[in-house]
Amino acid sequence: MLKALSEPFRHKRAIVQKVAAQAAVPKRKKEKAKDWRRTLPRIWSYLAREKGRLWLVLLMVVLSSILGLLGPFLIGKAIDNYIVTKDNSGLLRLLAGLLAIYILNSAALWFQNYWMIGIAQNTVFSMRTQLFRHLHKLPIPFFDQRQYGEIMSRVINDIENVSSTLNSSVIQIISSVLTLLGTVGFMLWLSPLLTAVTLIIVPIMFVGMRWITSRTGRLFKEQQRNLGELNGYIEETVSGQRIVKAFCQEERVIAELLDKNDKLKESGFWAQTYSGFIPKLMNVLNNLSFALIAGAGGVLALNGVVTIGTIVVFAEYSRQFTRPLNDLSNQYNTLLSAVAGAERVFEVLDEEEETKDEEGNEELAGVRGEIEFKEVSFSYEEGGNTVNHISFHASPGETVALVGPTGAGKTTIINLLSRFYDAKRGSILVDGREIKGIKRESLREHMGFVLQDPFLFEGTIMENIRFGRLDASDDDVMKAAKEANAHSFITKLANGYGTIVEQDGSGISQGEKQLLSIARAILANPVILVLDEATSSIDTITEMKIQEALHRLMIGKTSFIIAHRLNTVQKADQILVLKNGEILERGSHDDLLKQKGFYFELYNSQLQREIG
């Protein structure tokens, strides 16, 4: 298990770019949107797991549709057979039958909704679970190329969009289709001539619907995409609020938010405007149909072709004929919105997982911690090189410091060692074995990280430390906290180790968070240790506690220190000085000073700033 989050490694340079005035949105992969012909079957693959209840829902839908059609038919019979003939007893019997029909219809509607809600919730539960699991199998480059808020939008908003559609639209579509077919059947049985009059509106409807839906599909997809981008930007700026305020960039981020919000408003406005034409069109066609039936039916009734009851039934059926058409058109737009959300979910699910370990890859057992890079080169982008021909050897228990300016390749070396990325050329060996022949999980189980910005989860202090080794006992956790010099401040808290820390550890100081992250690493007891500016931005007294805890942690471990402050690496066994992705100099602190090269210049410039 990876002992700590690698987020600072992945985004170190990206954070600097994002807070700058000229920051650009992270690169996104080319859209892989699917069309509805491919998306709907994939949604069905989830629904198919609930076939039993789906059949019950279908049965209730068929029953409610039939009962809904019987009502108007019986009303017509009541007019012709009982009201016109003034048969009160027959009318009462028919009214009792109508009451029973409407009660049964209501019960069928309730059961179909109850079962469908359960099906919908189980479906989105499966989708969200699968998506979340898949996210943990994706390679680091996937997250490097996307905003976290945009990913969250897919996990939450897009799936919720699918959920709301399944809750209502599936039943509505099936019911509308059955009602439409049943209505046409009854109408043809009663009067083919009046049926032909009623169907005059169908071509008009299809032309209007085609014009509207040809525009709404694209607009709903654009709306979902803009919503995801807006969520991503809001999450990013809220998370970086301290930086925004520190650089007085409030107006700029508000301006960018307004721009993204305006795009969402624009796409949402036109999507809803065009889809809003549908009920208006259907209302006009409904009134037109009623007028045609009234006029033609009146003429036919005067000539004895149809009865008054038949005209009344047709008037009601004409409404039932246009109502499912209206419902289908409305649900079509809702369905388009859900398909747009589902496409974004499936786009993530279709992303290739982190390259699986090749067959024959070994577990890393009996690790000594010998690390060797041989002519390693790598680039995050095609055509360039982030690191070039990196070669060095670290003996077990040795401390290696990586120093150099930002962008020199320090973080990249750690990313390659932990196999967040794989080297393009050269080889990396652990205990003499090529890491590409070692299972990733096995490799990372023996690595621990103490990062510049320690991450704590929402939960108790005990749980956060135990994240380093989940099977650790309470005594083991407290022992690790004592070795990390964290026990004293923990016991002073109101609930001690049971104290709940907020997300990302807000509520305790930066130094205390760092001590907890060291305790977590001590508990994990890794063989290979990575320290990323673990004492930066810490007060002097806390830094002394951290340095003491780190010294205990590093004993017997092969340690890599990423450092900008050179006074923290003077005791390293070897220092690698990187510049432009290459090792410029190497040696101990004293050896490098004697060379009077780049390291000498860096050290003296820092010393002068500290003195000044």
C-alpha positions as CSV (number, residue, x, y, z in Angstrom):
1,M,0.0,0.0,0.0
2,L,1.3,3.4,-0.8
3,K,2.1,5.1,2.5
4,A,1.0,8.6,1.7
5,L,-0.6,10.6,-1.1
6,S,1.7,11.5,-3.9
7,E,-0.3,14.6,-4.9
8,P,2.5,17.1,-4.1
9,F,4.8,15.2,-6.4
10,R,2.3,15.2,-9.3
11,H,1.3,18.8,-9.0
12,K,4.3,20.7,-7.7
13,R,4.9,22.6,-10.9
14,A,1.3,22.7,-11.9
15,I,0.4,24.6,-8.7
16,V,2.9,27.3,-9.5
17,Q,1.4,27.7,-13.0
18,K,-2.2,27.8,-11.8
19,V,-1.7,30.6,-9.4
20,A,0.2,32.7,-11.9
21,A,-1.8,35.4,-13.8
22,Q,-1.2,33.6,-17.1
23,A,-2.3,30.2,-15.8
24,A,-3.7,27.8,-18.4
25,V,-6.3,25.1,-17.9
26,P,-4.5,21.7,-17.6
27,K,-4.3,19.7,-20.8
28,R,-7.2,17.5,-21.5
29,K,-7.3,14.4,-23.6
30,K,-9.3,14.5,-26.8
31,E,-13.0,13.9,-26.1
32,K,-14.2,10.3,-26.7
33,A,-17.9,11.0,-26.5
34,K,-20.1,8.1,-27.5
35,D,-23.4,8.4,-29.4
36,W,-26.6,7.3,-27.8
37,R,-26.8,4.1,-29.8
38,R,-23.7,2.9,-27.9
39,T,-24.4,4.6,-24.6
40,L,-28.0,3.3,-24.0
41,P,-27.0,-0.4,-24.3
42,R,-24.3,0.3,-21.7
43,I,-26.8,1.8,-19.3
44,W,-29.0,-1.2,-20.0
45,S,-26.2,-3.5,-19.0
46,Y,-26.5,-2.1,-15.4
47,L,-30.3,-2.2,-15.5
48,A,-30.3,-5.8,-16.7
49,R,-29.0,-6.9,-13.3
50,E,-32.4,-6.1,-11.9
51,K,-34.4,-8.1,-14.4
52,G,-36.8,-9.6,-11.8
53,R,-38.0,-6.2,-10.6
54,L,-37.9,-4.8,-14.1
55,W,-40.5,-7.4,-15.1
56,L,-42.6,-6.4,-12.2
57,V,-42.3,-2.8,-13.2
58,L,-43.2,-3.6,-16.8
59,L,-46.2,-5.6,-15.6
60,M,-47.5,-2.7,-13.5
61,V,-46.9,-0.3,-16.4
62,V,-48.9,-2.5,-18.8
63,L,-51.7,-2.8,-16.2
64,S,-51.8,0.9,-15.5
65,S,-51.8,1.7,-19.2
66,I,-54.7,-0.7,-19.9
67,L,-56.7,0.7,-16.9
68,G,-56.0,4.2,-18.1
69,L,-57.4,3.4,-21.5
70,L,-60.5,1.6,-20.1
71,G,-61.6,4.7,-18.2
72,P,-62.5,6.9,-21.2
73,F,-64.0,3.9,-23.1
74,L,-66.4,3.2,-20.2
75,I,-67.3,6.8,-20.0
76,G,-68.4,6.7,-23.6
77,K,-70.4,3.6,-23.0
78,A,-72.0,5.3,-20.0
79,I,-73.2,8.2,-22.2
80,D,-74.6,6.0,-25.0
81,N,-76.0,3.1,-22.9
82,Y,-77.1,4.7,-19.6
83,I,-77.2,8.6,-19.7
84,V,-79.0,8.9,-23.1
85,T,-81.4,6.1,-22.1
86,K,-81.7,7.4,-18.5
87,D,-80.8,4.0,-16.9
88,N,-79.8,5.1,-13.4
89,S,-79.1,1.6,-12.0
90,G,-76.8,0.7,-15.0
91,L,-75.0,4.1,-14.6
92,L,-74.4,3.4,-10.9
93,R,-72.9,0.0,-11.7
94,L,-70.6,1.5,-14.3
95,L,-69.5,4.3,-12.0
96,A,-68.6,1.6,-9.4
97,G,-66.6,-0.2,-12.0
98,L,-64.9,3.1,-12.9
99,L,-64.0,3.7,-9.3
100,A,-62.5,0.2,-9.0
101,I,-60.5,0.8,-12.2
102,Y,-59.1,4.2,-10.9
103,I,-58.2,2.6,-7.5
104,L,-56.3,-0.2,-9.2
105,N,-54.7,2.2,-11.6
106,S,-53.4,4.3,-8.7
107,A,-52.0,1.1,-6.9
108,A,-50.3,0.0,-10.1
109,L,-48.7,3.5,-10.5
110,W,-47.5,3.4,-6.9
111,F,-45.9,0.0,-7.1
112,Q,-44.2,0.7,-10.5
113,N,-42.7,3.9,-9.1
114,Y,-41.6,2.2,-5.8
115,W,-39.8,-0.6,-7.6
116,M,-38.3,1.6,-10.3
117,I,-36.8,3.9,-7.7
118,G,-35.1,0.9,-6.1
119,I,-33.8,-0.2,-9.5
120,A,-32.5,3.3,-10.3
121,Q,-30.7,3.6,-7.0
122,N,-29.1,0.2,-7.3
123,T,-28.0,1.0,-10.8
124,V,-26.3,4.3,-10.0
125,F,-24.8,2.7,-6.9
126,S,-23.2,0.2,-9.1
127,M,-22.1,2.8,-11.6
128,R,-20.6,5.1,-9.0
129,T,-18.9,2.2,-7.2
130,Q,-17.4,1.0,-10.5
131,L,-16.3,4.5,-11.4
132,F,-14.7,5.1,-8.0
133,R,-12.8,1.8,-8.1
134,H,-11.7,2.5,-11.7
135,L,-10.3,5.9,-10.7
136,H,-8.0,4.1,-8.2
137,K,-6.7,1.9,-11.0
138,L,-5.9,4.8,-13.4
139,P,-2.3,5.9,-13.9
140,I,-1.1,9.2,-12.5
141,P,-1.0,10.9,-15.9
142,F,-4.8,10.8,-16.0
143,F,-5.0,12.9,-12.9
144,D,-2.2,15.2,-14.1
145,Q,-4.3,16.1,-17.2
146,R,-7.5,16.9,-15.4
147,Q,-8.9,19.2,-12.7
148,Y,-10.0,17.3,-9.6
149,G,-13.3,19.2,-9.6
150,E,-14.0,18.1,-13.1
151,I,-13.5,14.5,-12.1
152,M,-15.7,14.9,-9.1
153,S,-18.4,16.3,-11.4
154,R,-18.4,13.0,-13.2
155,V,-18.6,11.0,-10.1
156,I,-21.4,13.1,-8.5
157,N,-23.3,15.4,-11.0
158,D,-23.2,13.2,-14.1
159,I,-24.2,10.0,-12.3
160,E,-26.9,11.9,-10.3
161,N,-28.2,13.1,-13.7
162,V,-28.5,9.4,-14.8
163,S,-30.2,8.6,-11.5
164,S,-32.9,11.2,-11.8
165,T,-33.6,10.1,-15.4
166,L,-33.9,6.4,-14.5
167,N,-36.2,7.3,-11.6
168,S,-38.8,8.8,-13.9
169,S,-38.0,8.6,-17.5
170,V,-37.8,4.8,-18.0
171,I,-41.3,4.3,-16.7
172,Q,-42.6,7.3,-18.5
173,I,-41.2,6.2,-21.9
174,I,-42.6,2.7,-21.6
175,S,-45.9,3.9,-20.3
176,S,-46.1,6.5,-23.1
177,V,-45.4,3.9,-25.8
178,L,-48.0,1.5,-24.5
179,T,-50.6,4.2,-24.0
180,L,-49.9,5.5,-27.6
181,L,-50.2,2.0,-29.1
182,G,-53.3,1.2,-27.0
183,T,-55.0,4.5,-27.8
184,V,-54.5,4.1,-31.6
185,G,-55.8,0.5,-31.3
186,F,-59.0,1.6,-29.5
187,M,-59.5,4.5,-31.8
188,L,-59.2,2.3,-34.9
189,W,-61.7,-0.1,-33.4
190,L,-64.2,2.6,-32.6
191,S,-63.9,4.7,-35.8
192,P,-61.2,4.4,-38.5
193,L,-62.4,7.6,-40.1
194,L,-62.1,9.7,-36.9
195,T,-58.7,8.0,-36.3
196,A,-57.5,9.2,-39.6
197,V,-58.6,12.7,-38.8
198,T,-56.7,12.5,-35.4
199,L,-53.5,11.3,-37.1
200,I,-53.3,14.4,-39.3
201,I,-51.2,16.1,-36.6
202,V,-48.5,13.4,-36.6
203,P,-46.5,14.6,-39.6
204,I,-46.6,18.2,-38.2
205,M,-45.4,16.9,-34.9
206,F,-42.5,14.9,-36.3
207,V,-41.2,17.8,-38.4
208,G,-41.3,20.1,-35.3
209,M,-39.7,17.5,-33.1
210,R,-36.9,16.8,-35.6
211,W,-36.1,20.5,-35.8
212,I,-36.0,20.9,-32.0
213,T,-34.2,17.7,-31.0
214,S,-31.5,18.3,-33.7
215,R,-30.4,21.3,-31.6
216,T,-31.1,20.1,-28.0
217,G,-28.8,17.1,-28.1
218,R,-25.7,19.1,-28.9
219,L,-26.7,21.8,-26.4
220,F,-27.2,19.4,-23.5
221,K,-23.8,17.8,-24.1
222,E,-22.2,21.2,-24.1
223,Q,-24.1,22.1,-20.9
224,Q,-22.7,19.0,-19.1
225,R,-19.2,19.8,-20.3
226,N,-19.4,23.4,-19.2
227,L,-20.8,22.3,-15.8
228,G,-17.8,20.0,-15.3
229,E,-15.3,22.7,-16.2
230,L,-17.0,25.1,-13.8
231,N,-17.0,22.6,-11.0
232,G,-13.3,21.9,-11.6
233,Y,-12.5,25.6,-11.5
234,I,-14.5,26.3,-8.3
235,E,-12.8,23.3,-6.6
236,E,-9.4,24.5,-7.7
237,T,-9.8,28.1,-6.5
238,V,-11.5,27.2,-3.2
239,S,-8.6,24.7,-2.5
240,G,-6.1,27.4,-3.4
241,Q,-7.8,30.3,-1.6
242,R,-4.8,31.1,0.5
243,I,-2.7,31.5,-2.6
244,V,-5.4,33.6,-4.4
245,K,-5.5,36.0,-1.4
246,A,-1.8,36.0,-1.0
247,F,-1.2,37.1,-4.6
248,C,-4.3,39.4,-4.6
249,Q,-5.8,37.6,-7.5
250,E,-9.4,37.7,-6.4
251,E,-10.5,39.8,-9.3
252,R,-8.8,37.6,-11.8
253,V,-10.3,34.3,-10.5
254,I,-13.7,36.0,-10.3
255,A,-13.4,37.2,-13.9
256,E,-12.5,33.7,-15.0
257,L,-15.4,32.2,-13.0
258,L,-17.7,34.7,-14.7
259,D,-16.5,33.6,-18.1
260,K,-17.0,29.9,-17.4
261,N,-20.3,30.6,-15.7
262,D,-21.4,32.7,-18.7
263,K,-20.6,29.7,-21.0
264,L,-22.7,27.4,-18.8
265,K,-25.5,30.0,-18.6
266,E,-25.5,30.4,-22.4
267,S,-25.5,26.6,-23.2
268,G,-28.1,26.0,-20.5
269,F,-30.3,28.8,-21.7
270,W,-30.5,27.6,-25.2
271,A,-30.8,23.9,-24.2
272,Q,-33.8,24.7,-22.0
273,T,-35.2,27.2,-24.5
274,Y,-35.3,24.8,-27.4
275,S,-36.5,22.0,-25.2
276,G,-39.2,24.4,-23.9
277,F,-40.6,24.6,-27.4
278,I,-41.8,21.0,-27.1
279,P,-44.7,21.4,-24.7
280,K,-45.8,24.5,-26.5
281,L,-45.9,22.7,-29.8
282,M,-47.7,19.7,-28.3
283,N,-50.3,22.0,-26.7
284,V,-51.0,23.6,-30.0
285,L,-51.3,20.2,-31.7
286,N,-53.5,19.0,-28.9
287,N,-55.9,21.9,-29.4
288,L,-55.8,21.4,-33.1
289,S,-56.6,17.7,-32.7
290,F,-59.5,18.4,-30.4
291,A,-60.9,20.9,-32.9
292,L,-60.6,18.5,-35.8
293,I,-62.4,15.7,-33.8
294,A,-65.1,18.1,-32.6
295,G,-65.8,19.3,-36.1
296,A,-65.5,16.0,-38.0
297,G,-67.3,14.1,-35.2
298,G,-70.2,16.5,-35.1
299,V,-70.7,16.0,-38.9
300,L,-70.5,12.2,-38.5
301,A,-72.9,12.2,-35.5
302,L,-75.5,14.3,-37.4
303,N,-75.3,11.7,-40.2
304,G,-75.6,8.8,-37.7
305,V,-72.1,7.4,-38.4
306,V,-70.9,7.7,-34.8
307,T,-72.6,8.2,-31.5
308,I,-72.2,11.1,-29.0
309,G,-70.4,8.7,-26.7
310,T,-67.9,7.8,-29.4
311,I,-67.1,11.5,-30.0
312,V,-66.5,12.0,-26.2
313,V,-64.2,8.9,-26.1
314,F,-62.3,10.2,-29.1
315,A,-62.0,13.7,-27.6
316,E,-60.4,12.1,-24.5
317,Y,-58.3,9.6,-26.5
318,S,-57.0,12.5,-28.7
319,R,-55.7,14.0,-25.5
320,Q,-54.3,10.6,-24.5
321,F,-52.8,10.4,-28.0
322,T,-50.9,13.7,-27.8
323,R,-50.1,13.4,-24.1
324,P,-47.7,10.4,-24.5
325,L,-46.3,12.1,-27.6
326,N,-45.7,15.1,-25.4
327,D,-44.2,13.0,-22.6
328,L,-42.0,11.1,-25.1
329,S,-40.7,14.4,-26.5
330,N,-40.0,15.8,-23.0
331,Q,-38.4,12.6,-21.9
332,Y,-36.3,12.5,-25.0
333,N,-34.6,15.8,-23.9
334,T,-34.2,14.4,-20.4
335,L,-32.8,11.3,-21.9
336,L,-30.3,13.3,-24.0
337,S,-29.1,15.0,-20.8
338,A,-28.7,11.7,-19.0
339,V,-26.9,10.2,-22.0
340,A,-24.6,13.2,-22.0
341,G,-23.8,12.5,-18.4
342,A,-23.4,8.8,-18.9
343,E,-21.1,9.4,-21.8
344,R,-18.8,11.4,-19.5
345,V,-18.9,8.6,-17.0
346,F,-18.2,5.9,-19.6
347,E,-15.4,8.1,-21.0
348,V,-13.6,7.7,-17.7
349,L,-14.4,4.0,-17.4
350,D,-13.0,3.6,-20.9
351,E,-9.7,5.1,-19.9
352,E,-6.9,2.5,-19.8
353,E,-6.0,1.4,-16.3
354,E,-2.5,1.7,-15.1
355,T,-0.4,-0.8,-17.0
356,K,-0.9,-4.1,-15.4
357,D,2.1,-6.0,-14.0
358,E,3.4,-8.4,-16.6
359,E,2.9,-12.1,-16.0
360,G,5.9,-13.3,-14.1
361,N,6.5,-10.0,-12.2
362,E,7.8,-10.8,-8.7
363,E,7.0,-9.7,-5.2
364,L,9.7,-7.6,-3.6
365,A,10.7,-9.6,-0.5
366,G,13.7,-9.3,1.9
367,V,14.3,-5.8,0.7
368,R,17.7,-4.2,1.5
369,G,17.1,-0.9,-0.2
370,E,19.9,-0.8,-2.8
371,I,18.8,1.6,-5.6
372,E,20.5,2.1,-9.0
373,F,19.6,4.3,-11.9
374,K,21.3,3.4,-15.2
375,E,21.1,5.9,-18.1
376,V,17.5,6.8,-17.3
377,S,15.7,9.3,-19.6
378,F,12.0,10.3,-19.4
379,S,9.7,13.1,-20.6
380,Y,6.1,13.9,-19.7
381,E,5.4,15.0,-23.2
382,E,6.4,13.5,-26.5
383,G,9.5,15.0,-28.2
384,G,11.1,16.4,-25.0
385,N,13.2,15.2,-22.1
386,T,12.5,16.0,-18.5
387,V,15.4,14.0,-17.3
388,N,18.4,12.8,-19.4
389,H,20.8,10.0,-18.8
390,I,20.4,9.8,-15.0
391,S,22.8,7.4,-13.4
392,F,23.6,6.9,-9.7
393,H,23.8,4.2,-7.1
394,A,22.5,4.3,-3.5
395,S,23.7,1.6,-1.1
396,P,21.3,0.2,1.5
397,G,20.8,2.7,4.3
398,E,22.4,5.5,2.4
399,T,20.9,9.0,2.2
400,V,20.8,10.6,-1.2
401,A,19.9,14.3,-1.5
402,L,18.4,15.7,-4.7
403,V,19.0,19.4,-5.1
404,G,18.6,22.0,-7.9
405,P,16.3,24.6,-9.2
406,T,12.6,24.1,-9.8
407,G,12.0,21.9,-12.9
408,A,15.5,20.3,-12.7
409,G,13.9,16.8,-12.4
410,K,14.0,16.0,-8.7
411,T,10.4,15.1,-8.4
412,T,10.5,13.2,-11.7
413,I,13.2,10.9,-10.3
414,I,11.0,10.0,-7.4
415,N,8.0,9.5,-9.7
416,L,10.0,7.0,-11.8
417,L,11.3,5.2,-8.7
418,S,7.8,4.7,-7.4
419,R,6.5,3.8,-10.9
420,F,4.0,6.6,-11.0
421,Y,5.6,6.9,-14.4
422,D,7.8,4.4,-16.3
423,A,11.1,5.4,-17.7
424,K,11.3,5.6,-21.5
425,R,14.9,4.6,-21.7
426,G,17.4,3.1,-19.2
427,S,16.7,0.9,-16.2
428,I,16.0,1.4,-12.5
429,L,17.1,-1.4,-10.2
430,V,16.0,-2.2,-6.6
431,D,18.3,-4.7,-5.0
432,G,19.6,-5.6,-8.4
433,R,16.2,-6.2,-9.9
434,E,14.6,-4.1,-12.7
435,I,11.6,-2.4,-11.2
436,K,9.5,-3.1,-14.3
437,G,9.8,-6.8,-13.3
438,I,8.5,-6.1,-9.8
439,K,4.8,-5.8,-9.0
440,R,3.8,-2.1,-8.4
441,E,2.0,-2.8,-5.2
442,S,4.8,-4.8,-3.8
443,L,7.3,-2.0,-4.7
444,R,5.2,0.7,-3.2
445,E,4.6,-1.3,0.0
446,H,8.3,-0.8,0.8
447,M,8.2,3.0,0.1
448,G,7.2,5.7,2.5
449,F,6.7,9.5,1.9
450,V,7.0,12.5,4.2
451,L,5.8,15.4,2.1
452,Q,6.2,19.1,2.2
453,D,2.4,19.5,2.5
454,P,1.2,16.5,4.7
455,F,-2.3,15.3,3.9
456,L,-4.6,14.2,6.6
457,F,-8.0,12.6,6.1
458,E,-11.2,13.6,7.9
459,G,-11.2,11.3,10.9
460,T,-9.5,10.7,14.2
461,I,-5.8,11.2,14.8
462,M,-5.5,7.5,15.6
463,E,-7.0,6.6,12.2
464,N,-4.8,9.0,10.3
465,I,-1.6,7.6,11.8
466,R,-2.9,4.0,11.3
467,F,-3.2,4.8,7.6
468,G,0.4,3.8,7.4
469,R,-0.4,0.2,8.5
470,L,-4.0,-0.7,8.8
471,D,-3.4,-3.7,11.0
472,A,-1.5,-1.8,13.7
473,S,-2.7,-1.9,17.2
474,D,-3.5,1.2,19.3
475,D,-0.2,0.6,21.2
476,D,1.7,0.5,17.9
477,V,0.2,3.8,16.8
478,M,1.0,5.5,20.1
479,K,4.6,4.1,20.0
480,A,5.0,5.6,16.5
481,A,3.6,8.9,17.7
482,K,6.1,9.0,20.6
483,E,9.0,8.3,18.2
484,A,7.7,11.1,16.0
485,N,7.6,13.6,18.9
486,A,3.8,13.9,18.3
487,H,2.5,12.1,21.5
488,S,2.9,15.1,23.7
489,F,0.7,17.5,21.6
490,I,-1.8,14.7,20.9
491,T,-2.4,14.0,24.6
492,K,-3.1,17.8,25.2
493,L,-6.0,17.7,22.8
494,A,-9.5,17.4,24.2
495,N,-10.0,13.8,23.0
496,G,-6.4,12.8,22.6
497,Y,-6.0,10.2,19.9
498,G,-9.8,10.2,19.4
499,T,-9.7,13.9,18.3
500,I,-11.4,14.4,14.9
501,V,-9.4,16.4,12.5
502,E,-11.1,18.2,9.6
503,Q,-10.4,17.4,6.0
504,D,-6.8,18.0,5.1
505,G,-6.0,18.5,8.8
506,S,-7.4,22.0,9.3
507,G,-7.6,22.8,13.0
508,I,-4.1,21.8,13.8
509,S,-0.8,23.5,12.9
510,Q,1.3,22.7,9.9
511,G,4.1,21.5,12.2
512,E,1.7,19.2,14.0
513,K,0.4,17.8,10.8
514,Q,4.0,17.1,9.7
515,L,4.6,15.2,13.0
516,L,1.5,13.1,12.4
517,S,2.7,12.3,8.8
518,I,6.1,11.2,10.3
519,A,4.3,9.0,12.8
520,R,2.4,7.5,9.9
521,A,5.6,6.8,8.1
522,I,7.3,5.4,11.2
523,L,4.4,3.0,11.7
524,A,4.7,1.8,8.1
525,N,8.4,1.2,8.6
526,P,9.3,1.4,4.9
527,V,12.7,0.4,3.6
528,I,12.9,3.2,1.0
529,L,12.0,6.7,2.3
530,V,11.3,9.9,0.5
531,L,11.4,13.3,2.2
532,D,10.2,16.3,0.3
533,E,11.1,19.5,2.0
534,A,9.7,18.0,5.2
535,T,10.8,20.9,7.4
536,S,9.9,23.9,5.2
537,S,7.6,26.6,6.5
538,I,8.0,25.3,10.1
539,D,9.0,27.3,13.2
540,T,12.4,26.7,14.7
541,I,11.3,24.7,17.8
542,T,9.0,22.5,15.8
543,E,11.7,22.0,13.1
544,M,14.0,20.7,15.8
545,K,11.3,18.1,16.8
546,I,10.8,17.2,13.2
547,Q,14.5,16.8,12.5
548,E,14.9,14.6,15.5
549,A,11.9,12.5,14.5
550,L,13.2,12.2,10.9
551,H,16.6,11.1,12.2
552,R,14.9,8.2,14.0
553,L,12.8,7.4,10.9
554,M,15.8,7.4,8.5
555,I,17.9,4.9,10.6
556,G,18.6,1.9,8.4
557,K,16.6,3.1,5.5
558,T,17.6,4.2,2.0
559,S,16.5,7.8,2.0
560,F,15.9,10.3,-0.7
561,I,15.7,14.0,0.3
562,I,14.3,16.5,-2.1
563,A,15.5,19.8,-0.8
564,H,15.8,23.5,-1.8
565,R,17.3,24.5,1.6
566,L,20.8,23.1,1.4
567,N,21.5,23.3,5.1
568,T,19.1,20.3,5.5
569,V,21.2,18.0,3.3
570,Q,24.7,18.6,4.6
571,K,24.8,15.2,6.3
572,A,23.6,13.3,3.2
573,D,26.0,10.5,2.0
574,Q,25.8,11.8,-1.5
575,I,24.2,14.9,-3.1
576,L,23.0,14.9,-6.7
577,V,22.9,18.4,-8.1
578,L,20.4,18.5,-11.0
579,K,19.9,21.2,-13.6
580,N,17.8,20.9,-16.8
581,G,17.1,17.3,-16.2
582,E,20.8,16.2,-15.9
583,I,23.1,15.4,-13.0
584,L,25.5,18.4,-13.1
585,E,27.5,17.5,-10.0
586,R,27.6,14.7,-7.3
587,G,29.4,14.1,-4.1
588,S,29.2,14.9,-0.4
589,H,28.6,18.4,0.9
590,D,32.3,19.1,1.6
591,D,33.3,17.6,-1.7
592,L,30.9,19.8,-3.7
593,L,32.0,22.9,-1.9
594,K,35.6,22.1,-2.8
595,Q,34.6,21.8,-6.5
596,K,33.3,25.4,-6.4
597,G,30.8,24.7,-9.1
598,F,27.0,25.1,-9.3
599,Y,26.4,23.7,-5.8
600,F,28.9,26.0,-4.3
601,E,27.1,29.0,-5.9
602,L,23.7,27.8,-4.6
603,Y,25.0,27.2,-1.1
604,N,26.7,30.6,-0.9
605,S,23.7,32.5,-2.3
606,Q,21.4,30.9,0.3
607,L,23.9,31.5,3.0
608,Q,24.1,35.2,2.1
609,R,20.3,35.5,2.0
610,E,20.0,34.0,5.5
611,I,22.7,36.2,6.9
612,G,21.2,39.3,5.1
